[in-house]
């Protein structure tokens, strides 16, 4: 049975920064289970995270999406800074908000991460016993070896790191933030250079709330972020849903192998961006996640 869904704008604090989110509330009466949903890097709450949050609410869970610090409607400077540490902190604060909500059972909270959001939610889960269940969809889980493979070898990684360090130094001296496009088909300096149609199509991910910018000083933090050491410390039941045509399936396999608690890896069909908004792919992944949460947050 599909539950009616009510979307509510919410505001909560994250270490002194005001974050804005959307709480998709199930029509269930009384306190119920809830899930925090976080999307890919550079994104805002209206993109792929909203698609999964709405489906979680339809399945009977309260589901919270939010703009991390520096993105969308939330406060925080610098803007469009891809800071794993800051985003992990914001996930932790989102769990705190849900745990205090009158309609949420604080002992039945889960987390769902899509793409890069998978790494951030996973690291928080490893350190946050309030998260009782975890689902990762088309997860981007890189380590140092995958970073070199993806970003042009050791020299490519060094070049991006140097650009980021120089941009950070200029910012700390009071100069404006140095930005490049988050996605571009014409600018090779973009964070994602190529025909990434999801982000560039107004009918898909190019929503008005999304700012197509990437702070160059993000590179050192992003390139050195490695969620894999957290896997062994995750004891919450974990579901991974991905495909062999997703971005880095080998990262999902490695992470799954290292998980310290009950775990399941489900292979489906679809490209990385299919998991963002292709209805059949999202429906399948969301159905699997909802079933996982129903079983583990009972």
TORVEXKOL-553827 format. One record per residue (C-alpha): residue in one letter; x, y, z; residue number from 0. Coordinates in nm, 2 decimals. Example, Ala and Ser with C-alpha at 12.3 -4.5 7.8 and 13.67 -1.06 7.14 Angstrom:
REM residues 2
<node rest="A" east="1.23" north="-0.45" up="0.78" nr="0"/>
<node rest="S" east="1.37" north="-0.11" up="0.71" nr="1"/>
END
This chain:
REM residues 298
<node rest="X" east="0.00" north="0.00" up="0.00" nr="0"/>
<node rest="X" east="0.13" north="0.34" up="-0.10" nr="1"/>
<node rest="X" east="0.11" north="0.60" up="0.18" nr="2"/>
<node rest="X" east="0.01" north="0.96" up="0.12" nr="3"/>
<node rest="X" east="0.31" north="1.20" up="0.14" nr="4"/>
<node rest="X" east="0.33" north="1.55" up="0.29" nr="5"/>
<node rest="X" east="0.64" north="1.76" up="0.21" nr="6"/>
<node rest="X" east="0.74" north="2.01" up="0.48" nr="7"/>
<node rest="X" east="1.02" north="2.26" up="0.47" nr="8"/>
<node rest="X" east="1.24" north="2.23" up="0.78" nr="9"/>
<node rest="X" east="1.54" north="2.41" up="0.93" nr="10"/>
<node rest="X" east="1.80" north="2.27" up="1.17" nr="11"/>
<node rest="X" east="2.14" north="2.35" up="1.30" nr="12"/>
<node rest="X" east="2.47" north="2.19" up="1.21" nr="13"/>
<node rest="X" east="2.76" north="2.31" up="1.42" nr="14"/>
<node rest="X" east="2.63" north="2.67" up="1.40" nr="15"/>
<node rest="X" east="2.53" north="2.66" up="1.03" nr="16"/>
<node rest="X" east="2.16" north="2.67" up="0.94" nr="17"/>
<node rest="X" east="2.06" north="2.39" up="0.71" nr="18"/>
<node rest="X" east="1.74" north="2.38" up="0.51" nr="19"/>
<node rest="X" east="1.57" north="2.05" up="0.43" nr="20"/>
<node rest="X" east="1.25" north="1.89" up="0.32" nr="21"/>
<node rest="X" east="1.08" north="1.63" up="0.54" nr="22"/>
<node rest="X" east="0.87" north="1.40" up="0.34" nr="23"/>
<node rest="X" east="0.62" north="1.27" up="0.60" nr="24"/>
<node rest="X" east="0.43" north="0.95" up="0.57" nr="25"/>
<node rest="X" east="0.06" north="0.97" up="0.67" nr="26"/>
<node rest="X" east="0.12" north="0.70" up="0.94" nr="27"/>
<node rest="X" east="-0.02" north="0.81" up="1.27" nr="28"/>
<node rest="X" east="0.21" north="0.82" up="1.57" nr="29"/>
<node rest="X" east="0.58" north="0.81" up="1.59" nr="30"/>
<node rest="X" east="0.74" north="0.60" up="1.31" nr="31"/>
<node rest="X" east="1.07" north="0.51" up="1.15" nr="32"/>
<node rest="X" east="1.27" north="0.77" up="0.95" nr="33"/>
<node rest="X" east="1.55" north="0.78" up="0.70" nr="34"/>
<node rest="X" east="1.80" north="1.05" up="0.61" nr="35"/>
<node rest="X" east="1.86" north="1.06" up="0.23" nr="36"/>
<node rest="X" east="2.17" north="1.22" up="0.08" nr="37"/>
<node rest="X" east="2.25" north="1.25" up="-0.29" nr="38"/>
<node rest="X" east="2.56" north="1.28" up="-0.50" nr="39"/>
<node rest="X" east="2.85" north="1.53" up="-0.47" nr="40"/>
<node rest="X" east="2.77" north="1.89" up="-0.58" nr="41"/>
<node rest="X" east="2.40" north="1.83" up="-0.56" nr="42"/>
<node rest="X" east="2.10" north="1.98" up="-0.37" nr="43"/>
<node rest="X" east="1.80" north="1.83" up="-0.21" nr="44"/>
<node rest="X" east="1.57" north="1.87" up="-0.51" nr="45"/>
<node rest="X" east="1.78" north="1.64" up="-0.73" nr="46"/>
<node rest="X" east="1.81" north="1.26" up="-0.70" nr="47"/>
<node rest="X" east="1.77" north="1.27" up="-0.32" nr="48"/>
<node rest="X" east="1.42" north="1.39" up="-0.35" nr="49"/>
<node rest="X" east="1.32" north="1.10" up="-0.58" nr="50"/>
<node rest="X" east="1.43" north="0.85" up="-0.32" nr="51"/>
<node rest="X" east="1.30" north="1.04" up="-0.02" nr="52"/>
<node rest="X" east="0.95" north="1.06" up="-0.17" nr="53"/>
<node rest="X" east="0.95" north="0.68" up="-0.24" nr="54"/>
<node rest="X" east="1.07" north="0.61" up="0.12" nr="55"/>
<node rest="X" east="0.77" north="0.82" up="0.25" nr="56"/>
<node rest="X" east="0.53" north="0.64" up="0.02" nr="57"/>
<node rest="X" east="0.66" north="0.32" up="0.17" nr="58"/>
<node rest="X" east="0.58" north="0.44" up="0.52" nr="59"/>
<node rest="X" east="0.90" north="0.61" up="0.64" nr="60"/>
<node rest="X" east="0.95" north="0.98" up="0.72" nr="61"/>
<node rest="X" east="1.23" north="1.08" up="0.49" nr="62"/>
<node rest="X" east="1.46" north="1.39" up="0.53" nr="63"/>
<node rest="X" east="1.66" north="1.54" up="0.25" nr="64"/>
<node rest="X" east="1.86" north="1.86" up="0.30" nr="65"/>
<node rest="X" east="2.11" north="2.10" up="0.14" nr="66"/>
<node rest="X" east="2.45" north="2.05" up="0.30" nr="67"/>
<node rest="X" east="2.63" north="2.35" up="0.43" nr="68"/>
<node rest="X" east="2.74" north="2.57" up="0.13" nr="69"/>
<node rest="X" east="2.47" north="2.43" up="-0.10" nr="70"/>
<node rest="X" east="2.12" north="2.53" up="-0.21" nr="71"/>
<node rest="X" east="1.92" north="2.71" up="0.06" nr="72"/>
<node rest="X" east="2.15" north="2.63" up="0.35" nr="73"/>
<node rest="X" east="2.40" north="2.86" up="0.50" nr="74"/>
<node rest="X" east="2.77" north="2.81" up="0.51" nr="75"/>
<node rest="X" east="3.08" north="2.94" up="0.33" nr="76"/>
<node rest="X" east="3.25" north="2.88" up="0.10" nr="77"/>
<node rest="X" east="2.97" north="2.79" up="-0.13" nr="78"/>
<node rest="X" east="2.99" north="2.47" up="-0.35" nr="79"/>
<node rest="X" east="3.28" north="2.34" up="-0.14" nr="80"/>
<node rest="X" east="3.29" north="1.96" up="-0.16" nr="81"/>
<node rest="X" east="3.41" north="1.89" up="0.19" nr="82"/>
<node rest="X" east="3.36" north="1.53" up="0.30" nr="83"/>
<node rest="X" east="3.42" north="1.62" up="0.66" nr="84"/>
<node rest="X" east="3.16" north="1.90" up="0.65" nr="85"/>
<node rest="X" east="2.90" north="1.68" up="0.48" nr="86"/>
<node rest="X" east="2.96" north="1.39" up="0.73" nr="87"/>
<node rest="X" east="2.90" north="1.64" up="1.01" nr="88"/>
<node rest="X" east="2.58" north="1.76" up="0.84" nr="89"/>
<node rest="X" east="2.45" north="1.40" up="0.81" nr="90"/>
<node rest="X" east="2.52" north="1.36" up="1.18" nr="91"/>
<node rest="X" east="2.32" north="1.68" up="1.25" nr="92"/>
<node rest="X" east="2.03" north="1.56" up="1.03" nr="93"/>
<node rest="X" east="2.02" north="1.24" up="1.24" nr="94"/>
<node rest="X" east="2.00" north="1.46" up="1.55" nr="95"/>
<node rest="X" east="1.71" north="1.66" up="1.40" nr="96"/>
<node rest="X" east="1.52" north="1.34" up="1.32" nr="97"/>
<node rest="X" east="1.58" north="1.19" up="1.66" nr="98"/>
<node rest="X" east="1.42" north="1.50" up="1.82" nr="99"/>
<node rest="X" east="1.12" north="1.52" up="1.59" nr="100"/>
<node rest="X" east="0.79" north="1.45" up="1.75" nr="101"/>
<node rest="X" east="0.68" north="1.20" up="1.48" nr="102"/>
<node rest="X" east="1.00" north="1.01" up="1.46" nr="103"/>
<node rest="X" east="1.09" north="0.71" up="1.67" nr="104"/>
<node rest="X" east="1.46" north="0.79" up="1.76" nr="105"/>
<node rest="X" east="1.54" north="0.41" up="1.79" nr="106"/>
<node rest="X" east="1.43" north="0.35" up="1.43" nr="107"/>
<node rest="X" east="1.64" north="0.58" up="1.21" nr="108"/>
<node rest="X" east="1.82" north="0.47" up="0.89" nr="109"/>
<node rest="X" east="2.03" north="0.64" up="0.63" nr="110"/>
<node rest="X" east="2.03" north="0.62" up="0.25" nr="111"/>
<node rest="X" east="2.32" north="0.75" up="0.04" nr="112"/>
<node rest="X" east="2.33" north="0.78" up="-0.34" nr="113"/>
<node rest="X" east="2.66" north="0.80" up="-0.53" nr="114"/>
<node rest="X" east="2.90" north="1.02" up="-0.32" nr="115"/>
<node rest="X" east="2.64" north="1.05" up="-0.06" nr="116"/>
<node rest="X" east="2.69" north="0.68" up="0.01" nr="117"/>
<node rest="X" east="3.04" north="0.74" up="0.13" nr="118"/>
<node rest="X" east="2.94" north="1.03" up="0.36" nr="119"/>
<node rest="X" east="2.64" north="0.84" up="0.51" nr="120"/>
<node rest="X" east="2.86" north="0.53" up="0.55" nr="121"/>
<node rest="X" east="3.13" north="0.71" up="0.74" nr="122"/>
<node rest="X" east="2.88" north="0.87" up="0.97" nr="123"/>
<node rest="X" east="2.71" north="0.54" up="1.03" nr="124"/>
<node rest="X" east="3.04" north="0.39" up="1.14" nr="125"/>
<node rest="X" east="3.06" north="0.65" up="1.42" nr="126"/>
<node rest="X" east="2.70" north="0.70" up="1.50" nr="127"/>
<node rest="X" east="2.51" north="0.42" up="1.67" nr="128"/>
<node rest="X" east="2.18" north="0.61" up="1.63" nr="129"/>
<node rest="X" east="2.18" north="0.49" up="1.26" nr="130"/>
<node rest="X" east="2.02" north="0.15" up="1.29" nr="131"/>
<node rest="X" east="2.02" north="0.06" up="0.92" nr="132"/>
<node rest="X" east="2.21" north="0.17" up="0.60" nr="133"/>
<node rest="X" east="2.13" north="0.16" up="0.23" nr="134"/>
<node rest="X" east="2.37" north="0.26" up="-0.04" nr="135"/>
<node rest="X" east="2.25" north="0.31" up="-0.40" nr="136"/>
<node rest="X" east="2.50" north="0.32" up="-0.69" nr="137"/>
<node rest="X" east="2.76" north="0.41" up="-0.44" nr="138"/>
<node rest="X" east="3.07" north="0.61" up="-0.53" nr="139"/>
<node rest="X" east="3.32" north="0.46" up="-0.29" nr="140"/>
<node rest="X" east="3.67" north="0.53" up="-0.40" nr="141"/>
<node rest="X" east="4.01" north="0.47" up="-0.24" nr="142"/>
<node rest="X" east="4.36" north="0.60" up="-0.34" nr="143"/>
<node rest="X" east="4.40" north="0.34" up="-0.62" nr="144"/>
<node rest="X" east="4.06" north="0.42" up="-0.77" nr="145"/>
<node rest="X" east="4.13" north="0.79" up="-0.75" nr="146"/>
<node rest="X" east="4.44" north="0.75" up="-0.95" nr="147"/>
<node rest="X" east="4.25" north="0.54" up="-1.21" nr="148"/>
<node rest="X" east="3.97" north="0.79" up="-1.24" nr="149"/>
<node rest="X" east="4.17" north="1.12" up="-1.23" nr="150"/>
<node rest="X" east="4.46" north="1.05" up="-1.47" nr="151"/>
<node rest="X" east="4.70" north="0.86" up="-1.26" nr="152"/>
<node rest="X" east="4.94" north="1.00" up="-1.00" nr="153"/>
<node rest="X" east="5.02" north="1.30" up="-1.22" nr="154"/>
<node rest="X" east="4.66" north="1.39" up="-1.27" nr="155"/>
<node rest="X" east="4.59" north="1.36" up="-0.90" nr="156"/>
<node rest="X" east="4.89" north="1.58" up="-0.82" nr="157"/>
<node rest="X" east="4.78" north="1.85" up="-1.07" nr="158"/>
<node rest="X" east="4.43" north="1.87" up="-0.92" nr="159"/>
<node rest="X" east="4.56" north="1.86" up="-0.57" nr="160"/>
<node rest="X" east="4.81" north="2.15" up="-0.65" nr="161"/>
<node rest="X" east="4.53" north="2.35" up="-0.81" nr="162"/>
<node rest="X" east="4.31" north="2.30" up="-0.50" nr="163"/>
<node rest="X" east="4.59" north="2.39" up="-0.25" nr="164"/>
<node rest="X" east="4.67" north="2.71" up="-0.44" nr="165"/>
<node rest="X" east="4.30" north="2.80" up="-0.46" nr="166"/>
<node rest="X" east="4.27" north="2.75" up="-0.08" nr="167"/>
<node rest="X" east="4.58" north="2.96" up="-0.01" nr="168"/>
<node rest="X" east="4.43" north="3.25" up="-0.22" nr="169"/>
<node rest="X" east="4.10" north="3.22" up="-0.04" nr="170"/>
<node rest="X" east="4.27" north="3.23" up="0.30" nr="171"/>
<node rest="X" east="4.45" north="3.54" up="0.19" nr="172"/>
<node rest="X" east="4.11" north="3.70" up="0.13" nr="173"/>
<node rest="X" east="4.07" north="3.65" up="-0.24" nr="174"/>
<node rest="X" east="3.74" north="3.53" up="-0.40" nr="175"/>
<node rest="X" east="3.67" north="3.16" up="-0.42" nr="176"/>
<node rest="X" east="3.80" north="3.01" up="-0.74" nr="177"/>
<node rest="X" east="3.53" north="2.82" up="-0.92" nr="178"/>
<node rest="X" east="3.50" north="2.59" up="-1.22" nr="179"/>
<node rest="X" east="3.18" north="2.44" up="-1.36" nr="180"/>
<node rest="X" east="3.07" north="2.13" up="-1.17" nr="181"/>
<node rest="X" east="2.97" north="1.98" up="-1.51" nr="182"/>
<node rest="X" east="3.06" north="2.09" up="-1.86" nr="183"/>
<node rest="X" east="3.09" north="1.94" up="-2.21" nr="184"/>
<node rest="X" east="3.33" north="2.22" up="-2.32" nr="185"/>
<node rest="X" east="3.55" north="2.31" up="-2.02" nr="186"/>
<node rest="X" east="3.80" north="2.04" up="-1.94" nr="187"/>
<node rest="X" east="3.87" north="2.21" up="-1.60" nr="188"/>
<node rest="X" east="3.51" north="2.12" up="-1.49" nr="189"/>
<node rest="X" east="3.48" north="1.88" up="-1.20" nr="190"/>
<node rest="X" east="3.29" north="1.65" up="-1.43" nr="191"/>
<node rest="X" east="3.39" north="1.70" up="-1.79" nr="192"/>
<node rest="X" east="3.18" north="1.52" up="-2.05" nr="193"/>
<node rest="X" east="2.83" north="1.44" up="-2.16" nr="194"/>
<node rest="X" east="2.67" north="1.41" up="-1.82" nr="195"/>
<node rest="X" east="2.32" north="1.47" up="-1.94" nr="196"/>
<node rest="X" east="2.15" north="1.44" up="-1.60" nr="197"/>
<node rest="X" east="2.31" north="1.76" up="-1.47" nr="198"/>
<node rest="X" east="2.27" north="1.96" up="-1.79" nr="199"/>
<node rest="X" east="1.91" north="1.87" up="-1.88" nr="200"/>
<node rest="X" east="1.65" north="2.10" up="-1.73" nr="201"/>
<node rest="X" east="1.40" north="1.81" up="-1.74" nr="202"/>
<node rest="X" east="1.63" north="1.60" up="-1.53" nr="203"/>
<node rest="X" east="1.89" north="1.73" up="-1.28" nr="204"/>
<node rest="X" east="1.95" north="2.09" up="-1.40" nr="205"/>
<node rest="X" east="1.70" north="2.22" up="-1.15" nr="206"/>
<node rest="X" east="1.69" north="2.59" up="-1.07" nr="207"/>
<node rest="X" east="1.81" north="2.53" up="-0.71" nr="208"/>
<node rest="X" east="2.14" north="2.37" up="-0.83" nr="209"/>
<node rest="X" east="2.44" north="2.60" up="-0.89" nr="210"/>
<node rest="X" east="2.67" north="2.45" up="-1.16" nr="211"/>
<node rest="X" east="2.99" north="2.55" up="-0.98" nr="212"/>
<node rest="X" east="3.26" north="2.36" up="-0.80" nr="213"/>
<node rest="X" east="3.51" north="2.53" up="-0.56" nr="214"/>
<node rest="X" east="3.86" north="2.44" up="-0.69" nr="215"/>
<node rest="X" east="3.98" north="2.42" up="-0.33" nr="216"/>
<node rest="X" east="3.76" north="2.11" up="-0.29" nr="217"/>
<node rest="X" east="4.00" north="1.89" up="-0.49" nr="218"/>
<node rest="X" east="4.25" north="1.79" up="-0.20" nr="219"/>
<node rest="X" east="3.96" north="1.70" up="0.03" nr="220"/>
<node rest="X" east="3.77" north="1.50" up="-0.23" nr="221"/>
<node rest="X" east="4.07" north="1.32" up="-0.37" nr="222"/>
<node rest="X" east="4.20" north="1.21" up="-0.03" nr="223"/>
<node rest="X" east="3.86" north="1.10" up="0.10" nr="224"/>
<node rest="X" east="3.85" north="0.73" up="0.15" nr="225"/>
<node rest="X" east="3.54" north="0.57" up="0.32" nr="226"/>
<node rest="X" east="3.67" north="0.22" up="0.30" nr="227"/>
<node rest="X" east="3.84" north="0.20" up="0.64" nr="228"/>
<node rest="X" east="3.49" north="0.28" up="0.79" nr="229"/>
<node rest="X" east="3.34" north="-0.04" up="0.65" nr="230"/>
<node rest="X" east="3.47" north="-0.28" up="0.91" nr="231"/>
<node rest="X" east="3.33" north="-0.05" up="1.19" nr="232"/>
<node rest="X" east="2.97" north="-0.05" up="1.04" nr="233"/>
<node rest="X" east="2.76" north="-0.30" up="1.24" nr="234"/>
<node rest="X" east="2.42" north="-0.17" up="1.12" nr="235"/>
<node rest="X" east="2.26" north="-0.39" up="0.86" nr="236"/>
<node rest="X" east="2.37" north="-0.26" up="0.52" nr="237"/>
<node rest="X" east="2.22" north="-0.30" up="0.18" nr="238"/>
<node rest="X" east="2.42" north="-0.20" up="-0.14" nr="239"/>
<node rest="X" east="2.23" north="-0.17" up="-0.47" nr="240"/>
<node rest="X" east="2.43" north="-0.11" up="-0.78" nr="241"/>
<node rest="X" east="2.51" north="-0.24" up="-1.13" nr="242"/>
<node rest="X" east="2.81" north="-0.34" up="-1.32" nr="243"/>
<node rest="X" east="2.74" north="-0.04" up="-1.55" nr="244"/>
<node rest="X" east="2.74" north="0.20" up="-1.26" nr="245"/>
<node rest="X" east="3.04" north="0.44" up="-1.20" nr="246"/>
<node rest="X" east="3.28" north="0.23" up="-0.99" nr="247"/>
<node rest="X" east="3.12" north="-0.11" up="-0.91" nr="248"/>
<node rest="X" east="3.46" north="-0.24" up="-0.79" nr="249"/>
<node rest="X" east="3.45" north="0.01" up="-0.50" nr="250"/>
<node rest="X" east="3.11" north="-0.13" up="-0.40" nr="251"/>
<node rest="X" east="3.24" north="-0.48" up="-0.40" nr="252"/>
<node rest="X" east="3.54" north="-0.40" up="-0.19" nr="253"/>
<node rest="X" east="3.33" north="-0.20" up="0.06" nr="254"/>
<node rest="X" east="3.07" north="-0.48" up="0.09" nr="255"/>
<node rest="X" east="3.34" north="-0.74" up="0.15" nr="256"/>
<node rest="X" east="3.48" north="-0.53" up="0.44" nr="257"/>
<node rest="X" east="3.15" north="-0.45" up="0.61" nr="258"/>
<node rest="X" east="3.15" north="-0.56" up="0.98" nr="259"/>
<node rest="X" east="2.78" north="-0.63" up="1.02" nr="260"/>
<node rest="X" east="2.49" north="-0.80" up="0.83" nr="261"/>
<node rest="X" east="2.51" north="-0.71" up="0.47" nr="262"/>
<node rest="X" east="2.37" north="-0.76" up="0.12" nr="263"/>
<node rest="X" east="2.49" north="-0.66" up="-0.22" nr="264"/>
<node rest="X" east="2.23" north="-0.66" up="-0.50" nr="265"/>
<node rest="X" east="2.32" north="-0.63" up="-0.86" nr="266"/>
<node rest="X" east="2.06" north="-0.47" up="-1.09" nr="267"/>
<node rest="X" east="2.07" north="-0.30" up="-1.43" nr="268"/>
<node rest="X" east="2.14" north="0.06" up="-1.53" nr="269"/>
<node rest="X" east="2.40" north="0.32" up="-1.57" nr="270"/>
<node rest="X" east="2.50" north="0.56" up="-1.29" nr="271"/>
<node rest="X" east="2.26" north="0.83" up="-1.40" nr="272"/>
<node rest="X" east="1.98" north="0.57" up="-1.44" nr="273"/>
<node rest="X" east="1.99" north="0.53" up="-1.07" nr="274"/>
<node rest="X" east="1.92" north="0.91" up="-1.04" nr="275"/>
<node rest="X" east="1.61" north="0.95" up="-1.24" nr="276"/>
<node rest="X" east="1.52" north="0.66" up="-1.47" nr="277"/>
<node rest="X" east="1.18" north="0.56" up="-1.32" nr="278"/>
<node rest="X" east="1.22" north="0.19" up="-1.35" nr="279"/>
<node rest="X" east="1.57" north="0.19" up="-1.21" nr="280"/>
<node rest="X" east="1.49" north="0.42" up="-0.92" nr="281"/>
<node rest="X" east="1.17" north="0.22" up="-0.85" nr="282"/>
<node rest="X" east="1.36" north="-0.10" up="-0.82" nr="283"/>
<node rest="X" east="1.64" north="0.04" up="-0.61" nr="284"/>
<node rest="X" east="1.40" north="0.23" up="-0.38" nr="285"/>
<node rest="X" east="1.18" north="-0.08" up="-0.34" nr="286"/>
<node rest="X" east="1.48" north="-0.28" up="-0.23" nr="287"/>
<node rest="X" east="1.59" north="-0.01" up="0.01" nr="288"/>
<node rest="X" east="1.24" north="0.03" up="0.16" nr="289"/>
<node rest="X" east="1.22" north="-0.35" up="0.21" nr="290"/>
<node rest="X" east="1.56" north="-0.34" up="0.38" nr="291"/>
<node rest="X" east="1.45" north="-0.06" up="0.61" nr="292"/>
<node rest="X" east="1.12" north="-0.23" up="0.68" nr="293"/>
<node rest="X" east="1.30" north="-0.55" up="0.79" nr="294"/>
<node rest="X" east="1.58" north="-0.37" up="0.99" nr="295"/>
<node rest="X" east="1.39" north="-0.08" up="1.15" nr="296"/>
<node rest="X" east="1.09" north="-0.29" up="1.26" nr="297"/>
END
